[in-house]
């Protein structure tokens, strides 16, 4: 991410009337995640998503990242080259944006077999043009910052515990700053020191102008970084309401 990209004025993302639902064909029901959401996020702004389980917080992040297609609405993302609607953009354009400008941080690591932890973390830098030696040096720095033991750096994360895998995942996801970052419960399985390292990194990214939208298992950790909160409410349709009333 370039300094020029960071300094672009105006909103980074404009969400308008965004809706998502899932068709449960085997149950002959429709599950509504969220309906008609509209908000903006600007450069260096941190938005915290709040709401009870089932309110659609993670679904919103995945819809904006385009893992899910929305049912209606728009998500206008201001790229370094112009505005694109994430709700309708072609898959190839979404893939390019994911490599260059938009990141997604989750608690789960899709560990590839026979690939060392330090290689997995260094990969985003190598793909961005950093030399192998410099990418590995930076990867080791971030593995150390998140508390991964040095003897594990050349080992395969597929053999790690869930907590150690999550640390590798965070190091990989945050080693190359993006312009827009989605965070889906990244602290869920982390120990206190790793959580502190994550918060420090997010603070650096915020200061560098990265726009962030996140869901957090420990919101108190990042409360000082939050600029706004968006409260999501679970949608109960009429037939569900009648069922609940009869319980």
C-alpha positions as CSV (number, residue, x, y, z in Angstrom):
1,X,0.0,0.0,0.0
2,X,1.5,3.3,-1.0
3,X,1.5,6.6,0.9
4,X,-0.4,8.2,-1.9
5,X,-3.2,5.5,-1.5
6,X,-3.3,6.2,2.2
7,X,-3.7,9.9,1.7
8,X,-6.7,9.7,-0.7
9,X,-9.5,11.9,0.7
10,X,-13.2,10.9,1.3
11,X,-14.7,7.6,2.3
12,X,-12.9,4.3,1.6
13,X,-16.1,2.3,1.5
14,X,-19.8,3.4,1.1
15,X,-22.4,0.8,1.9
16,X,-26.0,1.5,0.8
17,X,-29.1,-0.6,1.4
18,X,-27.1,-3.8,1.7
19,X,-29.1,-6.9,2.4
20,X,-28.3,-10.6,2.8
21,X,-30.4,-13.7,3.2
22,X,-29.9,-17.4,3.0
23,X,-32.4,-19.8,1.4
24,X,-32.7,-22.9,3.6
25,X,-34.2,-25.2,0.9
26,X,-34.3,-28.3,3.0
27,X,-36.4,-26.4,5.6
28,X,-38.3,-24.4,3.0
29,X,-37.4,-21.2,4.9
30,X,-35.5,-18.0,4.4
31,X,-32.9,-16.9,6.9
32,X,-32.4,-13.1,7.0
33,X,-29.0,-12.0,8.1
34,X,-29.3,-8.2,7.7
35,X,-31.5,-5.8,5.8
36,X,-31.0,-2.4,4.2
37,X,-27.7,-1.5,5.9
38,X,-26.1,1.8,5.0
39,X,-22.9,3.3,6.4
40,X,-19.5,4.7,5.4
41,X,-16.0,4.1,6.6
42,X,-13.2,6.5,6.0
43,X,-9.4,6.4,5.9
44,X,-8.0,5.4,9.3
45,X,-11.4,4.8,10.7
46,X,-12.2,1.8,12.9
47,X,-15.8,0.5,13.1
48,X,-16.8,-2.1,15.6
49,X,-19.8,-4.3,14.8
50,X,-21.9,-5.3,17.8
51,X,-24.9,-7.5,18.2
52,X,-26.1,-10.8,19.7
53,X,-25.2,-14.1,18.1
54,X,-27.1,-14.5,14.8
55,X,-27.4,-10.8,14.2
56,X,-25.2,-11.1,11.0
57,X,-21.9,-9.5,12.1
58,X,-19.6,-12.1,10.5
59,X,-22.0,-12.5,7.5
60,X,-21.7,-8.7,6.9
61,X,-17.9,-9.0,6.8
62,X,-18.0,-11.9,4.5
63,X,-20.5,-10.2,2.2
64,X,-18.3,-7.1,2.0
65,X,-15.3,-9.3,1.3
66,X,-17.5,-11.0,-1.4
67,X,-17.3,-14.5,0.1
68,X,-21.1,-14.1,-0.1
69,X,-23.2,-12.3,-2.7
70,X,-25.7,-9.8,-1.2
71,X,-29.3,-10.0,-2.1
72,X,-29.6,-6.3,-2.6
73,X,-27.7,-3.0,-2.1
74,X,-24.3,-1.7,-2.9
75,X,-20.8,-1.5,-1.4
76,X,-18.9,1.2,-3.3
77,X,-15.2,0.7,-2.6
78,X,-12.9,3.6,-3.6
79,X,-9.8,1.8,-5.0
80,X,-6.6,3.5,-5.9
81,X,-7.8,3.5,-9.5
82,X,-11.5,4.4,-9.2
83,X,-14.8,3.3,-7.6
84,X,-16.0,-0.3,-7.8
85,X,-19.2,-1.9,-6.4
86,X,-18.1,-4.9,-4.4
87,X,-21.7,-6.2,-4.5
88,X,-21.6,-6.7,-8.3
89,X,-17.9,-6.7,-9.3
90,X,-16.6,-9.6,-11.4
91,X,-14.8,-12.3,-9.4
92,X,-11.5,-11.5,-11.2
93,X,-11.7,-7.9,-10.0
94,X,-12.4,-9.1,-6.4
95,X,-9.4,-11.4,-6.6
96,X,-7.1,-8.5,-7.6
97,X,-8.5,-6.3,-4.8
98,X,-7.8,-9.0,-2.3
99,X,-4.2,-9.3,-3.4
100,X,-3.6,-5.5,-3.4
101,X,-6.0,-3.6,-1.2
102,X,-8.5,-5.5,0.8
103,X,-7.6,-7.9,3.7
104,X,-9.6,-10.3,5.8
105,X,-8.4,-11.5,9.2
106,X,-10.1,-14.5,10.8
107,X,-9.3,-16.8,13.7
108,X,-8.9,-19.8,11.4
109,X,-5.8,-20.7,9.4
110,X,-6.1,-22.8,6.2
111,X,-2.8,-24.5,6.8
112,X,-1.2,-26.0,3.7
113,X,0.6,-29.3,4.1
114,X,4.5,-29.2,4.0
115,X,4.7,-25.5,3.9
116,X,6.7,-23.9,6.8
117,X,5.1,-21.3,9.0
118,X,7.7,-18.6,8.1
119,X,7.0,-19.3,4.4
120,X,3.3,-18.9,4.8
121,X,3.7,-15.6,6.6
122,X,6.3,-14.3,4.1
123,X,4.2,-15.2,1.0
124,X,2.1,-11.9,0.8
125,X,5.4,-9.9,0.8
126,X,7.0,-12.1,-1.8
127,X,3.9,-11.8,-4.1
128,X,4.1,-8.0,-3.7
129,X,7.7,-8.0,-4.9
130,X,9.8,-8.2,-1.8
131,X,12.9,-10.4,-2.0
132,X,12.8,-13.8,-0.4
133,X,15.4,-12.9,2.2
134,X,13.7,-9.7,3.2
135,X,10.3,-11.3,3.3
136,X,11.5,-14.1,5.5
137,X,13.2,-11.6,7.9
138,X,9.9,-9.7,8.2
139,X,7.9,-12.9,8.6
140,X,10.1,-14.0,11.5
141,X,9.8,-10.6,13.1
142,X,6.0,-10.9,13.1
143,X,6.0,-14.6,14.2
144,X,8.1,-13.5,17.2
145,X,5.8,-10.5,17.9
146,X,2.8,-12.8,18.1
147,X,4.6,-15.2,20.4
148,X,5.3,-18.1,18.0
149,X,8.4,-20.0,19.4
150,X,11.5,-19.8,17.2
151,X,11.8,-23.5,16.8
152,X,8.3,-23.6,15.2
153,X,9.1,-21.1,12.4
154,X,10.4,-23.7,10.0
155,X,7.7,-26.3,11.1
156,X,4.4,-27.0,9.4
157,X,1.4,-25.2,11.0
158,X,-0.8,-28.1,10.1
159,X,0.8,-29.8,13.2
160,X,0.3,-26.8,15.5
161,X,-2.4,-26.3,18.1
162,X,-5.3,-24.1,17.3
163,X,-3.9,-21.1,19.2
164,X,-0.5,-21.3,17.5
165,X,-2.2,-21.6,14.1
166,X,-4.1,-18.5,14.8
167,X,-0.9,-16.6,15.6
168,X,0.5,-17.7,12.2
169,X,-2.7,-16.6,10.5
170,X,-2.6,-13.2,12.1
171,X,1.1,-12.7,11.2
172,X,0.3,-13.6,7.6
173,X,-2.8,-11.5,7.4
174,X,-1.2,-8.3,8.9
175,X,2.3,-8.4,7.5
176,X,1.3,-6.5,4.3
177,X,-0.9,-3.5,5.1
178,X,-4.1,-3.0,3.0
179,X,-6.3,0.0,2.5
180,X,-9.4,-1.8,3.9
181,X,-9.3,-4.5,6.5
182,X,-12.1,-6.8,7.8
183,X,-11.5,-8.5,11.2
184,X,-13.7,-11.5,12.2
185,X,-13.1,-12.4,15.8
186,X,-9.3,-12.4,15.5
187,X,-8.7,-12.6,19.2
188,X,-11.0,-15.5,20.0
189,X,-8.2,-18.1,20.9
190,X,-5.3,-15.8,21.6
191,X,-3.4,-15.5,24.9
192,X,-3.0,-12.1,26.5
193,X,0.4,-11.4,25.0
194,X,-0.7,-12.2,21.5
195,X,-3.8,-10.1,21.9
196,X,-1.6,-7.2,23.0
197,X,0.6,-7.7,19.9
198,X,-2.4,-7.7,17.7
199,X,-3.8,-4.5,19.2
200,X,-0.4,-2.8,18.7
201,X,-0.4,-3.8,15.1
202,X,-3.9,-2.6,14.5
203,X,-3.0,0.7,16.1
204,X,-0.1,1.1,13.7
205,X,-2.3,0.3,10.7
206,X,-4.9,2.8,11.9
207,X,-2.3,5.5,12.2
208,X,-1.1,4.6,8.6
209,X,-4.7,5.2,7.3
210,X,-6.0,1.7,7.0
211,X,-9.8,1.6,7.3
212,X,-11.0,-1.3,9.5
213,X,-14.4,-3.0,10.3
214,X,-14.3,-5.7,12.9
215,X,-16.1,-8.1,15.2
216,X,-14.2,-8.9,18.5
217,X,-14.5,-11.5,21.1
218,X,-12.7,-9.1,23.6
219,X,-14.0,-5.7,22.5
220,X,-12.4,-4.1,25.5
221,X,-9.0,-4.8,24.0
222,X,-9.6,-2.4,21.0
223,X,-12.1,0.0,22.5
224,X,-9.5,2.8,22.4
225,X,-9.2,2.3,18.6
226,X,-12.9,2.4,17.9
227,X,-14.3,5.5,16.2
228,X,-17.9,4.2,15.7
229,X,-20.0,1.2,16.6
230,X,-22.7,-0.3,14.5
231,X,-25.3,-2.3,16.3
232,X,-26.9,-5.2,14.3
233,X,-30.2,-6.7,15.3
234,X,-31.3,-10.3,14.5
235,X,-34.2,-10.3,12.1
236,X,-37.2,-12.4,13.1
237,X,-39.8,-12.8,10.4
238,X,-43.5,-13.2,11.0
239,X,-43.6,-17.0,11.0
240,X,-40.6,-17.2,13.3
241,X,-42.2,-14.8,15.7
242,X,-45.3,-16.9,15.9
243,X,-43.2,-20.0,16.6
244,X,-41.3,-18.3,19.4
245,X,-44.5,-17.0,20.9
246,X,-45.8,-20.6,21.1
247,X,-42.7,-22.0,22.9
